[in-house]
Amino acid sequence: MENKVWQKQFAEAAQPRIEKCGVPGVYVGLNKDGQSVYRHGFGYRDKERQLAITPDTVMGLASITKSFTCVALMQLQEAGKLQVHDPVLTYLPEFRTPDHSCTEKMTIHHFMTHTSGLPLLPTDYLAIKGLPDGNIEDEDHPIHKQIKKEDQKWVNTYEDFMEVIKRTDFQLLGQPGAEFNYSNDAYSLLGAIIERVSGKTYETYIKEHILQPAGMQNSSFDLQDLQHYKEVTTIYRLTNEEESTEVYPDPEWEEGPVVLASGHLNSTVHDMLRYAEIYRTGGLVGTERILSKESVEQMTRPHVQMGYGQFYGYGLFITPNYYGATKIEHSGGLKGVATQMVIIPERGITGIAMANLSETPIIELLNYAIHSLESRPAASPSVPFPEECSMEVEQLYLYTGTYRVTVDRNFQVIVEHGVLVFDLGKQKFPLRPIGDDYFLMKQEEEEEAIRFNRDKSGRIIGMSVDVLYLVRIAEQNHNNGEEV
């Protein structure tokens, strides 16, 4: 498709989404075979001062940082300093969970693939300054349900971080390797392993072994460095009122010394397009080899299934059948941060999108750009879902019950008017069956596949929603509606 035609198609699809969410600034960059094919900014890095957003604007990456963490671990494996299937306790002997036998089985691989069995934990509230809902002085704050007040203190070392986990009241989701459940805590602890194995701080290791060799001159973990960069974004938030979409600047970026490895690198579109070359070329950025081809293959292998047609590698989401090619990607979100990285190696495509408001539909926006570039309708699905299949109401009741997200948050799956419904309290989402324990849930314009998980006997024991695993803690007797 001629450049102007596909770019016009992308802009026409993207602009309404950008206006609807109210994001002050978005920047999208696409390369083909290492050469620029698209650079465009929508809006501002600083709306109040009308400063344009550019490919050199420094912004947060959030969880795309996880791929850097895995690159570091693969480098250390290449150097013979660790193996990814080593037990975590080999490097973090003080690490404890409520089940010691499971803890002994946890490996670095389990941490890298989010299959350690760790549930959502409240440790972020003690490890990250600047959280939007970080006022733990409130009596009803969720942290109080899991961590006693006398154990609550600011966490600034990995040792303190592991002590908090040790003192937290929680249950593992299952045996290591059994279920995918996104865990920032596991990735933070991978930072500790990198430090102990390399003898350098996590941020120093990443700087010396990835950022500098890759020529990423405007990338840093240190918020103090922001003042030295020519262009830095303002970060924005939405007001809390349900009816309001007012956006306002927040001067306080999220930060915490022990959570860097899970999501706190700052970078630019230009720098990130250099970094993405690692996965397009099999380890090279220009003539500089960052990783061996074998390590890149190990990182991009579909190690564990997360959703319909999508898997997780090492710090990367993998879609093995993306319109006949492999799609490698990762997104990120923090306060004032929304990012998405995509690589399609067989087609030479690398893409980065970055925004300064966390509620930005950044994944969809970059998808629109890639679909347009490849002559598909902008709103084409990333993974085409099967047609809805018929299911008897009696079968639907097999999935009903209460599902646990955290120690103080449960959700219901119910049957209403012959339809399976995911009941979030304030909102209810119909679930449409597409086969093999998969159901489609639609939120706004997007459809998402929900997967129900069974044990060896065939009983439903949990459900996978987006990147989280929810344990089924009670079934529902559909004859009288009571839980059993």
N, C-alpha and C positions, 0 to 999 in steps of 0.2 A: 504494500500500500504506500502510495506517495507520502512523503514526510508530512506535508501540510494537511493531508486528508486525515491520517491517523491521529495527528496531534490535535486537530480540531475535534475529532470524535472524542478523544480523551478529555479535553477541556470542557466539552459540553456535558459529559457524564460527571466529571469531578466537581465543577463549580457549584451545582445545587447541593451536593453533599457538604462541601466546605462552608457554604453559606448557612446551611441548616444547623450545623454543629457550632458555628460561631468561632471557629479557631482563628486567632489573629494571623498566624503564619504557617505555611506548609511549603516545603521545598521537595521537588522530585527530580532525581537524576537517573538516567538510563545510559548504559554503555552496551555496545555490541562489539565483541572481539577486542575488548579493551579500549575502544574508541567511543567518544561521546556521540550519542544520537539524540539526547534530549536533556535539557537543563531548563527548569522553569520554577520560579517562585510565585506562590499565591499569597499576597498579603505582606505582613510585616514581621520582622524580628522584634520590633518595639512599636506597638500600635500607637501609643501615646505621642511618641516623637516622630511617627511616620517614617521609620527607618526600614528599608527594604530587607527582606530575607534573601540570602544568597547562598551559593554552594560552599562558601567559606564561613558561614555563620556557625559558631560553636553552640551545640545543643546537646542535651542528654541523650544517651543511647538506651538507658535502662537495660532490659534483659538481653539485648543483643550482646552485651558484655559476656554472657555465659559462653558464647562461642570462643572468645579470647581465652577464657579460663581453660577450655578444653584444648585449644591450640597449645597452651603452655604445658598442660599435662602430657600431650602427645610428644612435645619436644623433650620433656624429661624422660619419657619412656624411650625415645630414640637414643637419648644419652645414657641409658641403662641405669637411671637413678630410681625408677619405679616401674611397675607394671600395672596396667589399669584393672587387672583382676586381682590385685593385692587386696587383702582385708584393710578396711579403714583403720582398724585398731592398730595395725602395724605402725602407722604414722600419727594417729591420735589415740594413744592408749587410755586417755582419761575420758573419752567419749562414752556416754551412757544413755540408754533409753530404758523404758520400763521392762523390756524383755531382753535379758542379756544374751540368750541363745540366738536371737535374731540379730542382735548387734554384732556378735562374733561373725555372722555370715555376710554382713554388709561389706561390699567392695567399693573401690573407687568407681568402677563401671556402674554399679547401682546408683551412686550419687550422680554420675554424669548423665544417666538415662532417666532420672527421676523415678527409680523403682526401688528405693531403699525401704519403703514402707512408712516413711515419716509423713504424718498428716500435716494440715495447716497448723502452724504454731504461732503463738503471740510474741515470739522473740523480737520481731521487728520493732515493736513498741518500745523496747528497751535498748535497741541497737541503732535506731535511725532517728536523727534529729530532723525536724521539719516535716514530719508526717502530717497530712491534712487532718486526720482524726487522732492525733497523738496525745491528746490531753488525758493522761491516765489518772489525773486527780478526780475525774468524774466517778462517782460510786458505781454507776452502771456500765463502766467501760469493760469490754469483754476480757481484758487481761486479768481482771480480778477473779474470774472463774477458774483460771488455770495456774496462776502464780500468786502465792501469798504475798501480801504487802511487804512483809519483812524481807522477802527475797527479791524485791523489785529495786534495782539500781541501774544506773547508766552503764551499759556494756561497751567497753572500749578495747578489750583484748579477746583473742580467740579462746583463751582459757576461761574467762568470765562467760563467754557465749556458751561454751559447752556446759558450764556449771548451771546456767539458766535452763538449758534443755534438760539437764539431769533433774532439776527441781520442779519441772513443769508436769502437771497432771494431764497425761494423754495416753491413748492406746495406739499402737502401731496398726497400720491398715492390713497387715498380713506379712507373709514371709518375704524377704528381700527377693526382688525379681518377679513377684507375682502381679503387681498392679502398677500402672503409671499414675503418679500423682505429683504434679508440679511442686517442687520444693526449693524455695529460695534458701532455706537453712542449709540444705545439703550443699548447694553451690557456694555459700559463704564458707563452709568448712573445707571445700576443695581449695579455697584460697589459703587456708591454714596449712594444708598438705603441701601446696606449692612453696610456701615460705619455709617449712621445715626441711623439705627435700633440697631446695635450691640454696638455702642460706641467705636469701635476699627477701626483702619485703615483697608482697604480692605486686604492688604497683611498680616497684623498681624492676622486678623481673619482666613484667609485661612491657614496660617502656624499653628496656634494653634488648629484649628478644623478639618483640613484635612491632611495636610502634616505630622505633627508630629504623630498623632494617626495612620496614615497609614504606618509609618516607612519610609517615603520618605526623606532620609537624604541628598540627593544631589539635592534638588529642591528648587528654590528660585526665587523671582521676582527681587531682588536687583542685579544689574550688578556689584556692588562692591564685592558681594560674590563670583564672578567668580574666583577671584585671590586666593581664599582659597580652591578651588576644585582641586583634583589631575589631572583630565582630563577635559579639556574644548575644544570644537571645535573652529576652525577658521571658520568664515563665508565667503562665496564666492558669487561673482556676475559674470554675463556674460557681456562682452563688448557690447556697444550700437550699433555697426555696424551691419547692417542687415545680411551681409554675414558671419560674424564672430561668432564663438562659443568659443572664448577664455575665460577662467575662471581666475579670479584673486581674491585675498583676500581683504576684506574690514574690517578695524579694528573697524569701528563704528557700534555697534549694535543699532537697533531701540529701543527707550525708551521714556517714557512719564508718569508722575505720575497719570494722570487721565484716561489713557486708559488700565491700567493693567487688568481690568476685561474682556476686549474684546480679549486679546491675548498676554500676555507678561510674562507668567511663563516659567522658564527654568527648564529642568529636564533630566532624563536619561531613557534608555529603561528599565533598572531594576526597577527603581522607578515607571515608568508608568505601568509596568505589575502588580505591587502591587496595584496601583490605579484602574486599570481595573477590579480587583476582586469585587469592589463595585457592578458592574452591572451583574457580573456572579453569585454572591452569594446572591443577594438581600440585599446588604448593609454592608457586612462584609469584612474586610481585616484581614485575620487570625482570631483571636478571638475578634478583636476590631470592634465594631459596629459604622460605620460612619453615616449611614442613616437607617431609618426604611424600612422594605420591602415595605410598602405602598408608601413611598416617592420615592423609586426606580421605582415602577410601574407607578407612576405619571410622573416621568421624562422620562420614556421610552415609554409612550403612544404616538401613532401617532396623534398628535393634529391638524396638518395642512398639507395638501398635497402640495408638492413642485414640483415633477416631476412624471414621469411614475413609479408607484409602490413604490415611495419613499416619506417619510413624515418627519416632524420635530417634535421632542418631546421638552424637555427642555435642550438646549445645546447639543443635540444629533440628528443625522440623524437616521431614523428608516426605515428599509425595512421589512415589516411584513411577506413577503413570499419570503425568500431567500433559495431556494432549500429545502423547507419544514420546515424552521426554521426562527427565527427572527434575523436580523442583525442590530446591534447597532454600530454606528461609528461616527467619526468626523475627519476632516482633518484640516490642518493649513498651512499657508504660510506667511512668512515675508521675508525681505531681508536676504538671507543666511539661510532660514528655510523652510523645507518641512516636514510635519509630517502626520501620519495617525494612528488612533486607531480603532480597530475592536473588538467587542465582539459578540459571538454567544452563548447565555446562554444555550440553549437546548443541545448544543453539547460540552459545557465546554471549548470553544475556546476563548482565548484572544490573541490579537496580536498588536504589536507596530512596526512601521517603522519610522525612523528619518533620515534626510539628511541635509547637510550643503549648499545646493544650492536650491533656491526657485523654479527653473524651473524643478526640478526632478519630474517624473511621479510617485509620491509616492503612490497614491491611487492604481494605477494599479499594482505596485510592491507588495504591501501587498495582494492585491487580488490574484495575481499569487501564492503567498505562501499558502494562505488558500485553493484555488482551488486544488493545488497540494497535500496538506495535506489530503484533502477530496476525493482524487482519481478522480478529474475532470481534463480535459485539462486546463493548466495554464491560457490560454487566454479566458476561459469561461466568458460569460457576467454576471454581478452582477444581472441584471434584464433582463431576456430574452424578447426581443421586439417581437410584432406580425409581421407577414409578411406584406410587403408593400401592400396597397390597391389602387385600381384605383380611380381617382378623375377627373371629368371633368374640363377643363381649366376654365370655367365660375365660378366654385366653388373656384378655387385657388385665383381668384381675390378678393374674399371676405376678404382675409387675408392681402392683400397688403396695403401699406401706409408707413407713417413715425412713428417711435417709439422712444420715448425719454428715454435716459439713465440718463443723468444729464442735468443741465440747458444749457450746451454748447455742448452736444454730442447727436446726433440723428443718428439712423440707418434706412435703408430702407429695406422693404420686397417687392420684385418685382416678376413679372413673366417673365422669359426668355426662349424662345424656348419651351413653354408649361410646364415649370418646375418652382415651387415656389423657390425663391432664397433669402437668407439672405445676404444682401449686406453691408459689413463692410467697404467699401471704397477700402482698399488695397487688401481685400480678399472677395471672394464670395463663399457661401456655399449652395449647393442645399439642399432643404428640401423635404424628401420623406414621403408621408402621410401613417400613420398606423392606422388612425381612431380616432374618438372622439376628434377632434381638436388637435391631436398629430402628430408631424412630426419628422423624424429622421434627425439629422445633424451629419456628420462625420468630425472630426478634427484629422488629422494624422491617427492613428490606431483605435481611439476610436469613438464609436457612442454615441450620446446624444439625448435624447428626448426633443423636444421643444413643449411647450403647449401654445395654444392661448386661451385667456380668453374672455368670453362673459358677457354682462349685462343681466338683466332679459328679455329684449326684443329680445335677441339672437344676438345682434350686437357685433362684435369683438371690445374689448376695450383695450386689452393689450396682452402681451406675456411673458411667463416665460422662461427665458434662464438661465440654471444652477441655481444659487441661487438669481438671480435678476429678478425683475418685470419691464418690459418696458411698459410705457403707450403709447397707440396709440394716436398720436396728430393730424394726418391727414390721411384720406382715399385717395385712388387713383382711379380716374375714368379711367377704363381700355379702354374706347373708344378712349380717346385722351391722356391718360397718365398724365393728370393734377390732382393735389391733390384737394380734396374737404373737 
